[in-house]
Amino acid sequence: MIRIEGQPILTAAEMRAAEDAVIAGGATVETLMDRAGTAIAHAVRRVAGVNEVLILCGPGNNGGDGYVAARVLAEMGVTVRVAALSEPKTNAAKSARAGWSGPIETLAGAKPAPILLDALFGTGLTRPLDVIGTQTQSTSPAEAGEGVIVGKLRTLATAANLTIAIDLPSGLATDTGQALSTPPVFDLTLALGAVKPAHVLQPAARYCGNTRLLDIGVPTTSQAEVFQTPSLPTPGPDSHKYTRGMVAIIAGSMSGAADLAALAAMRAGAGYVTLLGDSEGPPHALVRAPFTDQALANDRIRALVIGPGLGRDDVAKARLEAALDSGHPLIIDGDALRLLDPDRIKVLKVPVILTPHAGEFDALFGKSDADKITRARDAANLANAIVVFKGADTVIAAPDGRVRIAQCASDWLSTAGTGDVLAGAIGAMLAARLDPLDAACAGVWLHGDAARRLGPAFIADDLADALRSARAAL
């Protein structure tokens, strides 16, 4: 089992193309299914020991993987039971079922087991399970409200000690991360061959539990990848405050937000942070100065943050225009995003990082039914900027098509000021001369790790302080 950090992310179509390329090279669908089922069996044996395993098999190739896993587990001496939703429909799945010599129960009649494997439906699902269930077998009155598949899957999962999904929990849309049905939350999901968008996009990712990758011998590449722990520069004996990077924060009508961004930039490792505008109070290491053209023209500024608490009045508009004309690399957040035109920043010759949450994203780029990865990538191309599309599933996109996706963030980040902290942290990373995409990723990683360390019920001030511990852990 492989951790998914740094791994490529493939859509259902991209995964099929990767498998087709292997088949074109001489392999068969049955060969790939045997590899997948064998890898599943070894992973299950590793985490489940000799406990009885119940494998739920669907009619497609996901079910075929389940039949192979059942056979291999049985050969290892594990007690295995198989319950099928219906007859296999693909040739490979039929062949895999033929290789299973044990009895096959119906899904409706299956009794619980300590270990549950969901091999009902993997990638490519387009319909709710309830619709499929009414088409495959009869629904008892007790199950009619939820559907035969969803209701039974939840019942068996609740009774199990360990639940494992094969490729994806049944009921999730592979490419969009939508929950077409509401499956149980699994303890472990074994991604076959590649990470899929649903493993990292919400709400689907919540149902996957811990996701691990199984190598099935299919080479994969993608411009989209899962976040990995960043490698950040550390000060050396010749370092001083300016070599570590100077960050400037432009304050506005709500100076507390700019204070948070400034504190975050300092705690994330910037060597010099100055706040331009009205603000007062600690920390004393923060350099405060009036907002003037002269202060903004300082050629030592490596990252300029504007937006936290900026406001949307004429003063705010004037300060945003001054920032855009400054020639400094920019992090644009909060109120500034509501005042921005993508065409205005597309022509800038400096790195620009935009950090919108969903509402700000819609206001800036328009609403769409497309998945979050596509929306972020299209926005980055439109604005010629790095776009940090924030949320529990933060997606970061670059104009050249590269995408990085963070794994589940703490739900406790849903509190005022945490976005200001993120803007400051990214500012520190950009000032350290990281590639803009890497700077955005590093800031998001530090932000998420700091939240994880704090646990529940923290406030943004706590989060900014905790960036120091997150940075020290690298």
C-alpha positions as CSV (number, residue, x, y, z in Angstrom):
1,M,0.0,0.0,0.0
2,I,1.4,3.4,-1.1
3,R,0.6,6.7,0.5
4,I,-1.1,9.0,-2.0
5,E,0.9,12.2,-1.3
6,G,2.6,13.3,-4.5
7,Q,0.8,10.8,-6.6
8,P,-0.8,11.6,-10.0
9,I,-4.6,12.0,-10.1
10,L,-6.5,10.4,-13.1
11,T,-10.1,10.8,-14.2
12,A,-12.0,7.7,-15.0
13,A,-11.3,8.3,-18.7
14,E,-7.6,8.8,-18.2
15,M,-7.4,5.6,-16.1
16,R,-9.2,3.7,-18.9
17,A,-6.7,5.1,-21.4
18,A,-3.8,4.1,-19.2
19,E,-5.1,0.6,-18.9
20,D,-5.8,0.4,-22.7
21,A,-2.2,1.3,-23.4
22,V,-1.0,-1.6,-21.2
23,I,-3.5,-3.9,-23.0
24,A,-2.3,-2.7,-26.4
25,G,1.2,-3.7,-25.3
26,G,0.1,-7.3,-24.8
27,A,-1.6,-7.5,-21.5
28,T,-5.3,-8.5,-21.1
29,V,-8.2,-7.2,-19.0
30,E,-8.0,-10.5,-17.2
31,T,-4.3,-10.0,-16.4
32,L,-5.0,-6.5,-15.0
33,M,-7.9,-7.8,-13.0
34,D,-5.7,-10.6,-11.6
35,R,-3.1,-8.1,-10.6
36,A,-5.7,-5.9,-8.9
37,G,-7.4,-8.7,-7.0
38,T,-4.1,-10.1,-5.9
39,A,-2.9,-6.7,-4.7
40,I,-6.2,-6.2,-2.8
41,A,-5.9,-9.6,-1.2
42,H,-2.4,-8.9,0.1
43,A,-3.4,-5.5,1.4
44,V,-6.5,-6.9,3.2
45,R,-4.4,-9.8,4.7
46,R,-2.0,-7.2,6.0
47,V,-4.6,-5.1,7.8
48,A,-7.2,-7.7,8.6
49,G,-5.2,-10.7,9.7
50,V,-7.1,-13.9,9.7
51,N,-10.5,-12.4,10.5
52,E,-13.4,-13.5,8.4
53,V,-13.9,-11.4,5.3
54,L,-17.1,-10.6,3.5
55,I,-16.7,-9.3,-0.1
56,L,-19.6,-7.7,-1.8
57,C,-19.3,-8.1,-5.6
58,G,-21.1,-6.0,-8.2
59,P,-21.7,-6.9,-11.9
60,G,-18.8,-5.1,-13.4
61,N,-15.0,-5.2,-13.3
62,N,-14.9,-3.9,-9.7
63,G,-16.9,-7.0,-8.7
64,G,-14.4,-9.0,-10.8
65,D,-11.5,-7.6,-8.7
66,G,-13.5,-8.7,-5.7
67,Y,-13.8,-12.3,-6.9
68,V,-10.1,-12.5,-7.6
69,A,-9.3,-11.1,-4.1
70,A,-11.7,-13.7,-2.6
71,R,-9.8,-16.5,-4.3
72,V,-6.4,-15.3,-3.3
73,L,-7.4,-14.6,0.3
74,A,-8.8,-18.1,0.5
75,E,-5.6,-19.5,-0.8
76,M,-3.9,-17.7,2.0
77,G,-6.0,-19.5,4.5
78,V,-8.4,-16.6,5.3
79,T,-12.1,-17.4,5.8
80,V,-13.9,-15.6,2.9
81,R,-17.5,-15.2,2.0
82,V,-18.8,-13.6,-1.2
83,A,-22.1,-11.9,-1.7
84,A,-23.2,-10.8,-5.2
85,L,-25.5,-8.1,-6.2
86,S,-26.2,-9.8,-9.6
87,E,-24.6,-11.9,-12.2
88,P,-21.3,-10.6,-13.7
89,K,-21.8,-8.7,-17.0
90,T,-18.3,-8.3,-18.4
91,N,-16.2,-11.2,-19.7
92,A,-13.4,-10.5,-17.3
93,A,-15.7,-10.4,-14.3
94,K,-17.3,-13.7,-15.5
95,S,-13.9,-15.3,-15.7
96,A,-13.0,-14.0,-12.2
97,R,-16.2,-15.4,-10.8
98,A,-15.5,-18.8,-12.4
99,G,-12.2,-18.8,-10.5
100,W,-13.9,-18.5,-7.2
101,S,-14.8,-22.0,-6.0
102,G,-16.7,-21.1,-2.8
103,P,-20.5,-20.4,-2.4
104,I,-22.0,-17.1,-3.4
105,E,-24.7,-15.4,-1.3
106,T,-27.1,-12.8,-2.4
107,L,-26.5,-9.3,-1.2
108,A,-29.9,-9.0,0.4
109,G,-29.3,-12.2,2.4
110,A,-25.7,-11.6,3.4
111,K,-24.9,-11.7,7.1
112,P,-22.2,-9.4,8.6
113,A,-18.5,-10.3,9.0
114,P,-15.7,-8.6,10.9
115,I,-14.1,-7.4,7.7
116,L,-16.2,-5.9,4.9
117,L,-15.0,-5.3,1.4
118,D,-17.1,-3.2,-1.0
119,A,-16.4,-4.3,-4.6
120,L,-19.9,-3.4,-5.8
121,F,-19.2,-0.3,-8.0
122,G,-15.8,1.5,-8.5
123,T,-15.0,4.2,-11.0
124,G,-17.4,5.3,-13.7
125,L,-20.7,5.3,-11.7
126,T,-23.2,7.8,-13.1
127,R,-26.4,6.8,-11.3
128,P,-27.5,6.7,-7.6
129,L,-27.3,3.2,-6.1
130,D,-31.0,3.2,-5.3
131,V,-31.8,3.4,-9.0
132,I,-29.5,0.5,-9.8
133,G,-30.8,-1.5,-6.9
134,T,-34.4,-1.4,-8.1
135,Q,-33.2,-2.7,-11.4
136,T,-31.2,-5.6,-10.1
137,Q,-33.2,-7.3,-7.4
138,S,-36.4,-6.8,-5.5
139,T,-36.6,-4.4,-2.6
140,S,-38.2,-5.5,0.7
141,P,-40.6,-3.1,2.4
142,A,-38.0,-2.5,5.1
143,E,-35.4,-1.4,2.6
144,A,-37.7,0.5,0.2
145,G,-36.9,3.9,1.8
146,E,-33.2,3.7,1.3
147,G,-32.8,1.3,-1.6
148,V,-31.6,-2.3,-1.4
149,I,-28.0,-1.5,-2.0
150,V,-27.5,1.5,0.2
151,G,-29.5,0.1,3.1
152,K,-27.7,-3.2,3.0
153,L,-24.3,-1.7,2.6
154,R,-24.8,0.5,5.6
155,T,-26.1,-2.4,7.7
156,L,-23.1,-4.6,6.9
157,A,-20.7,-1.7,7.4
158,T,-22.1,-0.8,10.8
159,A,-21.7,-4.4,12.0
160,A,-18.1,-4.8,10.7
161,N,-15.0,-4.0,12.7
162,L,-13.1,-2.8,9.6
163,T,-14.6,-1.5,6.3
164,I,-12.6,-1.4,3.1
165,A,-13.7,0.0,-0.3
166,I,-12.1,-1.3,-3.5
167,D,-11.1,1.7,-5.7
168,L,-14.0,3.9,-4.5
169,P,-16.8,3.5,-2.0
170,S,-19.9,2.5,-4.0
171,G,-22.1,5.5,-4.7
172,L,-19.5,8.2,-5.5
173,A,-18.9,10.0,-8.8
174,T,-15.3,9.4,-9.8
175,D,-14.5,12.7,-11.5
176,T,-16.6,15.3,-9.6
177,G,-16.4,14.1,-6.1
178,Q,-20.2,14.1,-5.8
179,A,-22.0,11.6,-3.6
180,L,-24.6,10.1,-6.0
181,S,-25.8,8.1,-3.0
182,T,-24.7,8.3,0.6
183,P,-22.5,5.3,1.4
184,P,-21.1,4.6,4.8
185,V,-17.8,6.2,5.8
186,F,-15.1,3.6,5.1
187,D,-12.1,3.0,7.2
188,L,-9.8,2.4,4.2
189,T,-10.1,2.8,0.4
190,L,-7.7,1.0,-1.8
191,A,-7.2,3.0,-5.0
192,L,-6.4,0.8,-7.9
193,G,-3.6,2.0,-10.2
194,A,-4.0,5.7,-9.6
195,V,-5.6,8.2,-7.3
196,K,-9.0,9.5,-8.6
197,P,-10.5,12.9,-8.1
198,A,-13.1,11.5,-5.7
199,H,-10.4,10.4,-3.3
200,V,-9.5,14.1,-2.7
201,L,-12.6,16.1,-3.7
202,Q,-15.4,16.7,-1.3
203,P,-17.8,15.4,-0.3
204,A,-16.6,12.1,-1.7
205,A,-13.3,12.1,0.1
206,R,-15.0,12.0,3.5
207,Y,-16.5,8.6,2.7
208,C,-13.1,7.1,1.6
209,G,-11.5,7.3,5.0
210,N,-7.8,6.7,4.7
211,T,-6.9,6.2,1.0
212,R,-3.9,4.1,-0.1
213,L,-2.7,3.3,-3.6
214,L,-2.2,-0.2,-5.0
215,D,0.2,-0.7,-7.9
216,I,-1.3,-2.8,-10.6
217,G,1.4,-2.3,-13.2
218,V,-0.2,0.5,-15.1
219,P,2.1,3.5,-15.7
220,T,0.3,6.8,-15.0
221,T,1.1,10.4,-15.5
222,S,-1.0,13.5,-14.9
223,Q,-0.7,17.3,-14.5
224,A,-2.8,16.9,-11.4
225,E,-1.3,15.5,-8.3
226,V,-2.0,15.1,-4.6
227,F,-0.2,17.5,-2.3
228,Q,3.0,16.3,-0.7
229,T,5.0,17.7,2.2
230,P,7.0,20.7,1.0
231,S,10.7,21.0,1.1
232,L,11.4,24.6,2.3
233,P,14.6,26.6,2.5
234,T,16.1,27.2,5.9
235,P,18.4,30.1,6.9
236,G,22.1,29.6,6.7
237,P,25.1,31.3,8.3
238,D,25.0,34.1,5.8
239,S,21.2,34.7,6.0
240,H,19.7,38.0,7.1
241,K,16.2,39.4,7.2
242,Y,16.1,40.4,3.6
243,T,17.5,37.1,2.2
244,R,14.7,35.3,4.1
245,G,12.2,37.5,2.3
246,M,10.3,40.7,2.9
247,V,6.5,40.6,2.9
248,A,4.3,43.7,2.8
249,I,0.7,43.6,3.9
250,I,-1.7,46.4,2.8
251,A,-4.2,47.1,5.6
252,G,-7.7,48.4,5.0
253,S,-10.9,49.3,6.9
254,M,-10.6,46.1,9.1
255,S,-7.0,46.2,10.3
256,G,-7.3,43.1,12.4
257,A,-7.4,40.9,9.3
258,A,-4.2,42.5,8.0
259,D,-2.7,42.0,11.4
260,L,-3.5,38.3,11.2
261,A,-1.9,38.0,7.7
262,A,1.2,39.8,9.0
263,L,1.5,37.6,12.0
264,A,1.1,34.5,9.8
265,A,3.8,35.7,7.4
266,M,6.2,36.1,10.4
267,R,5.4,32.7,11.9
268,A,5.7,31.0,8.5
269,G,9.3,32.2,8.3
270,A,9.5,35.6,6.5
271,G,12.5,37.6,7.6
272,Y,10.8,41.0,7.5
273,V,7.1,41.9,7.5
274,T,5.8,45.4,7.2
275,L,2.1,46.4,7.5
276,L,1.2,49.4,5.4
277,G,-1.8,51.3,6.7
278,D,-3.6,52.0,10.0
279,S,-2.8,49.4,12.6
280,E,-1.4,49.2,16.1
281,G,-0.4,46.8,18.9
282,P,1.8,43.7,19.1
283,P,3.8,41.9,17.9
284,H,6.6,44.5,18.2
285,A,8.7,42.7,15.5
286,L,6.1,43.8,12.9
287,V,7.1,47.0,11.2
288,R,4.1,49.4,10.8
289,A,4.2,52.3,8.3
290,P,1.6,54.6,6.7
291,F,0.4,53.5,3.2
292,T,2.3,55.7,0.8
293,D,3.6,55.5,-2.7
294,Q,7.2,55.6,-1.3
295,A,6.6,52.7,1.1
296,L,5.0,50.7,-1.6
297,A,8.0,51.4,-3.9
298,N,10.5,49.6,-1.6
299,D,12.4,47.3,-4.0
300,R,13.1,44.8,-1.2
301,I,9.5,43.7,-1.1
302,R,9.3,40.2,-2.5
303,A,5.6,39.5,-1.8
304,L,2.8,42.0,-1.4
305,V,-0.5,40.8,0.2
306,I,-3.7,42.7,-0.4
307,G,-7.3,41.9,0.5
308,P,-7.5,40.9,4.1
309,G,-9.9,43.4,5.7
310,L,-9.4,45.8,2.7
311,G,-13.0,46.9,2.4
312,R,-14.7,47.8,-0.9
313,D,-14.9,51.6,-0.8
314,D,-13.0,54.0,-2.9
315,V,-9.9,53.9,-0.7
316,A,-9.8,50.1,-1.1
317,K,-10.1,50.4,-4.8
318,A,-7.3,52.9,-5.0
319,R,-5.0,50.8,-2.9
320,L,-5.7,47.7,-5.0
321,E,-4.8,49.7,-8.2
322,A,-1.6,50.9,-6.5
323,A,-0.8,47.3,-5.6
324,L,-1.4,46.1,-9.1
325,D,0.9,48.8,-10.5
326,S,3.6,48.2,-7.9
327,G,5.6,45.6,-9.8
328,H,5.7,43.3,-6.8
329,P,4.7,39.7,-6.7
330,L,1.1,39.6,-5.4
331,I,-1.1,37.6,-3.2
332,I,-4.7,38.8,-3.7
333,D,-7.3,37.7,-1.1
334,G,-10.6,38.6,0.5
335,D,-12.2,41.9,-0.4
336,A,-9.7,42.6,-3.2
337,L,-11.0,39.6,-5.1
338,R,-14.5,41.2,-5.1
339,L,-12.9,44.4,-6.7
340,L,-10.8,42.5,-9.3
341,D,-11.2,41.9,-13.0
342,P,-9.3,38.9,-14.3
343,D,-8.4,40.8,-17.4
344,R,-6.6,43.4,-15.2
345,I,-4.2,40.9,-13.8
346,K,-3.7,38.7,-16.9
347,V,-1.3,41.2,-18.4
348,L,0.8,41.7,-15.3
349,K,4.5,40.7,-15.6
350,V,4.8,39.5,-12.0
351,P,3.7,36.3,-10.2
352,V,0.1,36.6,-9.0
353,I,-1.6,34.2,-6.5
354,L,-5.4,34.4,-6.0
355,T,-6.9,32.8,-2.9
356,P,-10.7,32.8,-3.3
357,H,-13.2,30.7,-1.3
358,A,-16.2,29.4,-3.2
359,G,-18.3,32.7,-3.0
360,E,-15.3,34.8,-4.1
361,F,-14.5,32.4,-6.9
362,D,-18.1,32.6,-8.2
363,A,-18.0,36.4,-8.1
364,L,-14.7,36.5,-9.9
365,F,-15.0,33.8,-12.5
366,G,-18.7,33.0,-12.6
367,K,-20.7,30.0,-11.5
368,S,-20.4,26.6,-13.2
369,D,-21.5,23.0,-12.8
370,A,-18.0,21.8,-13.8
371,D,-16.0,19.9,-11.2
372,K,-13.6,21.9,-8.9
373,I,-10.4,20.8,-10.7
374,T,-11.7,21.9,-14.1
375,R,-13.0,25.2,-12.7
376,A,-9.7,26.0,-10.9
377,R,-7.6,25.1,-14.0
378,D,-9.8,27.2,-16.3
379,A,-9.6,30.2,-13.9
380,A,-5.9,30.0,-13.7
381,N,-5.6,30.0,-17.5
382,L,-8.1,32.9,-17.8
383,A,-6.3,35.1,-15.2
384,N,-2.8,33.9,-16.0
385,A,-2.3,33.4,-12.2
386,I,-2.0,30.8,-9.6
387,V,-5.5,30.1,-8.2
388,V,-5.9,28.7,-4.7
389,F,-9.6,27.6,-4.8
390,K,-10.0,27.2,-1.0
391,G,-12.2,24.8,0.9
392,A,-12.1,21.5,2.7
393,D,-10.6,20.2,-0.6
394,T,-8.4,23.1,-1.6
395,V,-7.4,22.9,-5.3
396,I,-4.4,24.9,-6.6
397,A,-4.0,25.5,-10.3
398,A,-1.4,27.1,-12.5
399,P,-1.9,28.7,-15.9
400,D,0.1,25.9,-17.5
401,G,-2.4,23.3,-16.4
402,R,-0.6,21.9,-13.4
403,V,-3.0,21.2,-10.4
404,R,-2.3,20.2,-6.9
405,I,-5.0,19.1,-4.4
406,A,-4.8,19.0,-0.7
407,Q,-6.3,16.2,1.3
408,C,-9.1,16.8,3.8
409,A,-8.6,19.9,5.8
410,S,-9.7,20.4,9.4
411,D,-13.4,21.3,9.6
412,W,-12.4,23.7,12.4
413,L,-10.9,26.0,9.8
414,S,-14.4,27.3,9.2
415,T,-13.9,30.3,11.4
416,A,-13.3,34.0,10.8
417,G,-9.7,35.0,9.9
418,T,-8.3,31.7,8.8
419,G,-8.2,32.8,5.2
420,D,-6.2,35.9,6.3
421,V,-3.7,33.6,7.9
422,L,-3.4,31.6,4.7
423,A,-2.7,34.7,2.7
424,G,0.1,35.7,5.0
425,A,1.6,32.2,5.0
426,I,1.6,32.1,1.2
427,G,3.2,35.5,1.2
428,A,6.1,34.2,3.3
429,M,6.6,31.3,0.9
430,L,6.5,33.5,-2.2
431,A,9.0,35.9,-0.5
432,A,11.3,33.0,0.0
433,R,11.6,32.8,-3.8
434,L,9.7,29.6,-4.2
435,D,8.1,28.9,-7.6
436,P,4.6,30.5,-7.3
437,L,2.8,27.1,-7.5
438,D,5.1,25.7,-4.9
439,A,4.7,28.7,-2.7
440,A,0.9,28.4,-2.8
441,C,1.2,24.7,-2.0
442,A,3.6,25.2,0.8
443,G,1.4,27.9,2.4
444,V,-1.7,25.7,2.2
445,W,0.3,22.7,3.6
446,L,1.6,24.8,6.6
447,H,-2.0,26.2,7.1
448,G,-3.5,22.7,7.2
449,D,-0.8,21.2,9.4
450,A,-1.1,24.0,11.9
451,A,-4.9,23.4,12.1
452,R,-4.3,19.6,12.6
453,R,-2.0,20.3,15.5
454,L,-4.4,22.6,17.2
455,G,-7.4,20.2,17.2
456,P,-10.9,21.6,17.8
457,A,-12.2,25.1,18.6
458,F,-9.2,27.2,17.7
459,I,-9.3,30.8,16.5
460,A,-7.4,32.4,13.7
461,D,-4.9,33.9,16.1
462,D,-4.1,30.4,17.4
463,L,-3.7,29.2,13.8
464,A,-1.2,32.0,13.0
465,D,0.9,31.1,16.0
466,A,0.8,27.4,15.2
467,L,2.4,28.0,11.9
468,R,5.7,28.1,13.7
469,S,5.2,24.5,14.9
470,A,4.2,23.4,11.5
471,R,7.3,25.0,9.9
472,A,9.5,23.5,12.6
473,A,8.2,20.0,11.8
474,L,9.7,20.1,8.3
